[in-house]
Amino acid sequence: MKDTPTIRIDGLHERHTGLTPSLGGTYTEAACVCLARHHEPPVTMRVRNGDSEEDRVLNFILPDLNVRNAHANETDATEAGAYGVSLAAIETVEGLVAVRRAETLTGADWYVAPRGEYNGDLEDCFRLEVSGLNAGSSSDVRRRLAEKLAQAARGQSNLPAIASVVGFRVLEVALARVGDER
């Protein structure tokens, strides 16, 4: 694992201008809870981005009882944890960072843009649709990715879109652009 590139889920707000310290911290905490349900740190996550695949090391802190209790709702924790891991993964492999939360009906959760290039105009942004799976296999991640790509394609926006699905048990992040699916 020494030479394997990393995914950093800590300090998200420092790199993603659309996140506050509180929100980024919530996403990091939730990701730690979701990962700790199945694994001990550090873990190696497979990141599938279109046709490419690579392994990335993700280190996380084992959550204490207070953090586990704060994220005891599995559905909410999985969603928030998926935001954290997806944003960290897309930053790592695409150089894109969250700049703003997306509006309802856009078919996405976030607007992301190349690091350092967002000037308040969404014109150069991508929509990012995120989902997470607490359990399941790689085929479940791929199936959910297809669903999320279809959802993003139906969104009421003319901006290009990317879908991301995090499988916490299977240790996989799948990313794909709408229109690139096969």
Secondary structure per residue as TSV (DSSP state, phi and psi in degrees):
chain	resnum	aa	ss	phi	psi
A	1	M	-	360.0	-14.8
A	2	K	T	-56.1	-42.1
A	3	D	T	-98.4	3.2
A	4	T	S	-78.1	132.5
A	5	P	-	-59.6	160.5
A	6	T	E	-112.6	164.2
A	7	I	E	-119.1	124.6
A	8	R	-	-103.0	117.2
A	9	I	-	-98.0	-7.3
A	10	D	T	-85.1	154.4
A	11	G	T	59.8	31.9
A	12	L	H	-55.2	-40.7
A	13	H	H	-63.5	-21.9
A	14	E	H	-73.0	-22.4
A	15	R	H	-114.0	-23.8
A	16	H	-	-108.7	103.9
A	17	T	T	-66.1	-16.4
A	18	G	T	-84.6	1.5
A	19	L	-	-112.6	142.5
A	20	T	-	-90.6	164.9
A	21	P	H	-57.1	-39.6
A	22	S	H	-65.7	-47.1
A	23	L	H	-67.2	-44.8
A	24	G	H	-59.6	-40.6
A	25	G	H	-63.8	-38.5
A	26	T	H	-62.1	-44.5
A	27	Y	H	-64.6	-40.1
A	28	T	H	-65.4	-46.6
A	29	E	H	-58.1	-46.9
A	30	A	H	-63.0	-40.8
A	31	A	H	-62.1	-41.2
A	32	C	H	-62.6	-41.9
A	33	V	H	-62.3	-46.4
A	34	C	H	-64.0	-43.1
A	35	L	H	-67.4	-40.0
A	36	A	H	-69.9	-16.1
A	37	R	T	-61.6	-27.4
A	38	H	T	-126.8	-18.0
A	39	H	-	-140.8	164.5
A	40	E	-	-108.8	146.2
A	41	P	S	-78.2	155.0
A	42	P	S	-80.4	165.5
A	43	V	E	-122.7	159.9
A	44	T	E	-107.7	118.7
A	45	M	E	-102.7	138.1
A	46	R	E	-85.7	126.0
A	47	V	E	-111.2	114.8
A	48	R	E	-102.2	120.2
A	49	N	E	-125.4	97.6
A	50	G	T	64.3	-121.0
A	51	D	T	-91.1	-5.4
A	52	S	E	-100.5	152.5
A	53	E	E	-136.3	140.7
A	54	E	E	-152.6	155.3
A	55	D	E	-94.7	142.4
A	56	R	E	-134.8	139.6
A	57	V	E	-83.7	132.8
A	58	L	E	-123.9	116.7
A	59	N	-	-97.6	143.6
A	60	F	-	-146.2	161.7
A	61	I	-	-95.4	132.0
A	62	L	-	-64.0	125.5
A	63	P	-	-72.9	143.1
A	64	D	-	-83.2	-179.9
A	65	L	H	-60.0	-40.5
A	66	N	H	-60.5	-46.2
A	67	V	H	-66.5	-42.9
A	68	R	H	-61.3	-40.9
A	69	N	H	-66.8	-37.3
A	70	A	H	-66.6	-25.1
A	71	H	T	-118.5	38.3
A	72	A	-	-74.3	-20.1
A	73	N	-	-78.7	110.4
A	74	E	H	-58.9	-41.8
A	75	T	H	-64.4	-49.9
A	76	D	H	-64.0	-42.7
A	77	A	H	-64.2	-40.8
A	78	T	H	-64.8	-41.5
A	79	E	H	-63.9	-49.6
A	80	A	H	-65.6	-40.5
A	81	G	H	-63.8	-37.6
A	82	A	H	-65.8	-36.9
A	83	Y	H	-58.4	-48.0
A	84	G	H	-61.8	-48.6
A	85	V	H	-69.5	-40.4
A	86	S	H	-63.4	-44.7
A	87	L	H	-64.5	-40.4
A	88	A	H	-66.2	-39.2
A	89	A	H	-68.7	-45.1
A	90	I	H	-68.7	-29.8
A	91	E	H	-64.3	-43.7
A	92	T	H	-69.7	-44.2
A	93	V	H	-96.0	-22.5
A	94	E	H	-118.4	-11.2
A	95	G	-	71.5	23.0
A	96	L	E	-103.8	141.5
A	97	V	E	-127.5	152.8
A	98	A	E	-69.0	129.9
A	99	V	E	-118.0	-19.4
A	100	R	E	-169.2	147.5
A	101	R	E	-73.0	141.6
A	102	A	-	-84.3	152.7
A	103	E	-	-78.3	160.3
A	104	T	T	-59.2	144.3
A	105	L	T	77.7	3.9
A	106	T	S	-81.8	-9.0
A	107	G	S	77.4	19.1
A	108	A	-	-150.9	167.7
A	109	D	S	-102.9	-34.7
A	110	W	E	-137.1	156.7
A	111	Y	E	-103.1	132.3
A	112	V	E	-124.2	151.7
A	113	A	E	-144.8	160.2
A	114	P	E	-56.2	138.5
A	115	R	T	-50.5	126.8
A	116	G	T	80.8	1.8
A	117	E	-	-109.3	-2.9
A	118	Y	-	-79.0	126.4
A	119	N	-	-118.3	18.5
A	120	G	S	96.9	-10.0
A	121	D	-	-101.6	128.5
A	122	L	G	-76.6	-6.0
A	123	E	G	-51.9	-37.1
A	124	D	G	-98.8	16.4
A	125	C	-	-97.2	163.5
A	126	F	E	-112.2	149.7
A	127	R	E	-85.2	141.8
A	128	L	E	-124.2	117.5
A	129	E	E	-100.1	129.4
A	130	V	E	-122.7	143.6
A	131	S	E	-147.1	157.7
A	132	G	E	-135.9	151.2
A	133	L	E	-125.4	122.5
A	134	N	S	-66.6	-45.0
A	135	A	S	-124.3	-177.3
A	136	G	-	111.2	176.3
A	137	S	-	-110.0	-179.7
A	138	S	H	-60.6	-36.3
A	139	S	H	-67.0	-32.3
A	140	D	H	-67.2	-38.7
A	141	V	H	-63.3	-46.0
A	142	R	H	-62.7	-40.8
A	143	R	H	-63.5	-45.1
A	144	R	H	-65.0	-37.0
A	145	L	H	-60.5	-43.0
A	146	A	H	-61.0	-40.7
A	147	E	H	-63.2	-42.5
A	148	K	H	-71.7	-34.0
A	149	L	H	-63.5	-41.9
A	150	A	H	-65.2	-40.6
A	151	Q	H	-62.1	-46.7
A	152	A	H	-63.0	-37.9
A	153	A	H	-64.5	-32.4
A	154	R	H	-79.9	-11.4
A	155	G	S	-60.2	150.1
A	156	Q	S	-86.2	72.4
A	157	S	-	-159.2	148.2
A	158	N	-	-98.5	4.3
A	159	L	S	-77.4	146.8
A	160	P	-	-63.3	156.2
A	161	A	E	-132.6	152.4
A	162	I	E	-129.0	141.2
A	163	A	E	-112.6	147.2
A	164	S	E	-138.0	133.5
A	165	V	E	-128.6	130.3
A	166	V	E	-107.5	125.0
A	167	G	E	-103.5	106.3
A	168	F	T	-71.0	-42.0
A	169	R	T	-70.5	-42.0
A	170	V	T	-82.9	-7.1
A	171	L	T	55.9	61.0
A	172	E	E	-143.1	140.1
A	173	V	E	-121.3	125.7
A	174	A	E	-114.4	125.9
A	175	L	E	-121.4	140.2
A	176	A	E	-155.6	148.5
A	177	R	E	-90.3	141.4
A	178	V	T	-61.3	130.3
A	179	G	T	100.7	-19.1
A	180	D	-	-96.5	-5.0
A	181	E	-	-67.1	146.9
A	182	R	-	-118.7	360.0
